[in-house]
């Protein structure tokens, strides 16, 4: 085992920006593993975060992604009231061709060597079977198959949280959280996106769906009675709510200028290309933005429940708490006249600061 080599000045400059406690670079020649594990903050508890497998063009891009994602996990745990810190793992490679049992188990050994400071779960490019392989080498993993005592696929819980985040925004904008007759554009029909489409259609919302996978798009549209649209034409439509449920950065200067919706609320991570500039632009345009790391916290809640002793009913109840948490963020944003991202960050940071003070007093 050895470390991935990156330009040191780039590493330390990024660490100073994000404020991480530890970053581990993992490489194993025998399995082809190249991975980065980032531990952002453990004030509230051990760092937890999914492991993403993605064919990053450069190692620097992988580092930037894992730093941003792990920081978001710290805030996600804090704002949802969980006693967990934030971390994340990324494996550099194509999950369709490069992933093997040996690679995932070797990755599990790296996690084991962190002695419980990092707990992982599935993410983009990984699933319950991969978590099972990791579990063969370490106990610090969640989202393993239900057949061996885990919680399995967290996507239904994530979708539930996004659904309640949408309802909270609708309540704020329209005075009622009833979604009947509201129109929602769901971009991305993967596991979370499909579950969300089902929840929206159950409440008689009109749903548009888009996806780069045409076969999956057609199947989901037919199954739920949604209208399939081309990704490129999505922002030419009139709809009330935009729900990005694929990869990030779909909200940027160009797309915001085309948007006619009043609400953005979806499950994708890092939805804003430039968090500071884009969140301010949304505020000025009067578009309610539900911070992604808040309303997509269902996966984290699912993992937390597995650690505490899994109960599906209790997990869904915890996901419903995202409704009130979103309402609190929207209230602070309105009263302080600041973007919702800054409001959410302030609430999360206050909880971390308060707990840090308690711990330092002993």
Secondary structure, 3 states (H helix, E strand, C coil): CECCCCCHHHHHHHHHHHCCCEEEEEEECCCCEEEEEEEEECCCCCEEEEEEEECCCCHHHHHHHHHHHHHHHHHHHHHCCCCCEEEEEEEECCCCCCCCHHHHHHHHHHHHCCCCCEEEEECCCCCHHHHHHHHCCCCCECCCCHHHCCCCCCHHHHHHHHHHHHHHHHHHHHCCCCCCCCEEEEECCCHHHHHHHHHHHHCCCEEEEECCCHHHHHHHHHHHCCEECCHHHHHHCCCCEEEECCCCCCECHHHHHHCCCCEECCCCCCCECCHHHHHHHHHHHCCEECCHHHHCCHHHHHHHHHHHCCCHHHHHHHHHCHHHHHHHHHHHHHHHCCCHHHHHHHHHHHHHHHHHHHHHCC
